[in-house]
């Protein structure tokens, strides 16, 4: 198979191909294809799967170059590493958002199944290690539904549990105190719409980012409601959150059950809910793994190293609540 790509910018070609076409040689050696650069045209030759994967890698290299303004061999190796588990989603499996990105695509089979599960169910639980896109994809689905006018509101909530640090004596008002807990949700949101638009929607109360405790007593209709870091809820908090689900709404609950920051001996509300609700129709459950990590390639290796370190403890430990049996 032969595929031709056009790279129009001279400067972009120099950065993309690398010094003396070093980046292209890396792709050839890793992906077992032949790459020929002729002016603004790049010709990829080889087997069909290898050619298509090479085209995808070049596309992601271009996107990273445009976003960061530079591209080095480490970036190329990281993109190649991520592409090993990459899938090609169908048209209806991409997520439309407000930003210049236009669409967000799943990188892995696990992420694709996560997106499908969120679309199929009004309540979805997603567990998995850091870097698997649990929160990011949940926020993306919410923003996409808001764009399509399928909902009227997005509510993003987190339990205010300290991960081994004491933040209660920080100066400032309530918003200043809870901001460290809610910042990751804002980061995801800012990546999907223009800053001014996001602020306007927050001022209009169309997008609400709050500590979980502020959910009590509310019923949320025609909304996507996301609970992030849900492994740090208590069973009573989780029940309170689950019963906020209103008409025409969708609820997504994400967390890493291996990273519970509750007091020793306290059961995680997320773990308790997964056990309690596992047989109820209309509720989706997704478990992402190290293979779905799409951050820096080192994150995957870090998670694997800590997972191996915990292995000896698992023979005497209940993996669903971290309690020694």
N, C-alpha and C positions, 0 to 999 in steps of 0.2 A: 504494500500500500504506500502511496505517496500523498502527502498533504502539504499545501503551500499556505504560508502565513505572511501577512504584510506588516512590517514595523516601519511606520512612516517617519518618525522623528530620528534624526541622525544621533542626537545626544542620547536618546533612550536606547538606541541600538548599541552604542558604546558601553553603556552601563549594563544593559541586559546580557550582552554576549560576554562581558568581562575582558580583562586585559589579554590581548592576543587570543581572543575567543575562548578563554579558559572555562567560562561557565558552560558553553556549548559542548566542550570536550567532556566535562563532568557528566552532562546529560547523556551523551553518547555512550560513555563507559558504563554508567549505571543502568540505563534503560535499553541498551543494546539496539540502538537505531543509528542511522546515518543522518547527520544534519549538515546541510549546505547553505551558507549565507551568500546571497548574490544581491548586493545593494540593499534595497528595502525588503527583499523577499527572503524568507526562510523556508527551505524545503526539507521536510522530514520524511525519511524512507525507512521501511521495515515492516514487520508484522502489524496487523491492524490494532490489536490491543496495546502494543508498545508505542505505536505512533499516536494513538489517541491519548494515552497517558502522558506522553511527552508534550503534546499540545496543551493539555491541562496544566502541566507543571510550568510551561512557558507563560501561560495565562496568569497563573498565580504569582510568578516572578514579576510580571509586568505590574500587577496590582500592588504588590509590596513595594516596587520601585516608585510607583506614583504616590503611594501613601507616605513613604519614608524619605524619598529623594535620593536613595542610594541602595546598592545591592552588592553584597560581598559573598565570597565562597561559603561562609557559614550559613548565610541566609538560604543559599541554594541547597545545601545539604539538609537543612531543616525542612524545606519545602518538599524535597525528595522523600524524606523520612515520613512526613505527613501523608504523602500521596500513596503510600503502601496500602493504607486502609481506606482510601478515598473511593466513594461511589459516585455514579452519575445519576442524579435524581431526575425524575420525570418533570414535565412542565408544571403539573399541579402539586409538586412536592417542594417547590421553592417558596420562600416567604417574602412577600412584597412589603417593603418598609418605606418610611418617608425620606430617608437620607439620599445622598448622591450615590450610594451603593446600589439603590434600586431594588435588589433582591439579596437574600441571604440563603445560602445553600448548605445542606448537611454535608459534612466531610466523610462520615463513616456510616456503616450499616446501622450501628446502634443509634446514632443521631437521626437517621432516616426513620427508624422505627419509632423513636420518641416523637417526632413531628406527626407521624401518622396516628399515633396513640392520642396525642392532644387534640387532633382534629376529630377523631372518632368518639371521644368521651367527654362528658361534662366535668369529670373529676379525674385527674391524672396524678399519680405519685411517681416521682423519678428519683432514684438514688444513684450515686456514683462518686468517684474521687474528684479531686480538684482538676479543673481544666477540661472537663468533658462537655461543657456547654450547657449544663443543666439550666442555669438561670438565664443565660444569654438567649437560648432558643425559646424558652418560655416567654421572655419579654418580646422577642421577635414575633411570635405568634400573636401576642396581645396587640402589638403595634399594627400588625397586618390586619387584624380584625377591626381595629379602630379605623384604619384607613378605608376599609371596605364598608364601613358603617354597619357592621354586624353587631357591634356593641356601642355603648355610649360612654363607657368609663373603664379605666385601668386602675386597679388598686394593687400596689406592691407592698408587702408587709414582711417584717423580720422580727424574730424574738430578740429582745435586747439582753443577750447573755454574753458575759465577758469571757473571752478565751484566755483565761489565766492572767488577765490584767484588770486593774481597778480603774474605771473611768468615771465613777460617780462624782468625784470631787473636781472634775474639770470645770473651769470657769465658763460662764455664758448661760444663756437661756435654754429652755428645753430643746429647741431646734439644734443649738450648738452641741448639746450633750449627746443627742441621738444621731447626729450626722455621721460619726464614725461607723455606726452600725448600718446605716442606709446607703453609704457611699457606693458600694458595689452595684446596687440597683441603679443608681444614677449613672454610673459608668456605662452600664449596658444600654440604658436609655439614650444617652448622649451619642452613642455610636449608631443610632438608628434614625435620628431625626435632627434637624438643625437646632442649634442651641436656643435661638430665639423662639422657635416654634414650640420646643419643649417647655420653656418657661411660660409661654402664653397658655398652653394647655394645663400646666400646673396651677397657674393663677385662676383659671376658669374651673378648677377642680375636676377637670376631665381626667387628669392623671394625678393620683394621690400616692405618696410614698410615706408610710407611717410605721411606727413600732406596732408589733402584734397586739399589745394590750389595748390599743385604741380601736380595735375591731369590735369589742364587746358591745352588744345591744344593737348592732346594725344588721340590716338585710340589704344585700347588694343585688339589684336587678340589672340585666343587660350589661354585664361587666365581665372582664377577665380579672380574676383575683389570684394573685401569686403569693405563696408563702415560701420565702427563701430561708435557707439554713434551718429547715424544719426539724432536723434531728435534735435541736436544742429547745424544742417545746416540751412541756409536760403533757400527760394524757388529757388533763382538763383543759389546757390551752388549745390543744389540737381539736378537741370536741367543740369548743367554743368557735374556733375558726371554721370548721367544717359546716357548722349550722348557720353560717352567714350566707350560704349559697342561695341566691334568689332566682327569679324567673329569667330565662334567656341568658343565664350566666355560665361561665366556665371557670373552674378552679384548678390550679396547677400547684403542686406541693413538691418542693425540691430539697435535697439534703444529702449529706455524706454520713451514713450511719456508723462509719469507723472514726468519725471526728466529733464525738459528743462532748460538749463542754459543761454538761450539767453536774450537780454535786454527785459525788460517788454514791452509787446505790440507787439513784433516781432513774426511773424508766423513761426512755425517750418517747414522746408522744407520737412521733412519726413511726417508730418501730411498732408501737402498740396499735396504731391505726392500720398499718399494713397487715398485721396479723388479724385484726378484728374484721376488716372489710374485704379480705381477699376473695371471698366468694360472692360478692354482690355484683350483679350485672350493671354495666354502665360506668364502672370504675376501671381505669387503666393503670397498669403497673409496668414500669420500665426500669431496668437495672443496667446502667452504663458501666463500662469497665476501663481498665488501663488502655485498651486498644482504641478507645474513643477519645483519648486526650488529644487536644488540638492546640495546646499552648506550645511553648518552646519544647523541643524534643527532650530536654533535660528533665522536664516535669514528669514525663512518663517514667523515666528511669528512677527518679526520686521516689515516686509513688510505689514502684515495684520494689525498691530497696526497703522501704518502710514496711511494705506488706510482707516481705520475706522475714523481716525482723519479728513481726507479730505472729508468724506461723506457729512457733512452738507453744504460744499461749492458747491457741485455738482449741487444742485438745481438751483443755480444762475450762473453757470459757464459752458462754452462750453468745454466738456472733450477733444475735439480734438485740441484745441489751447490754452487752459488755460486763455482765455479772458473772463472777466465778461460781460455778455450780457445785 
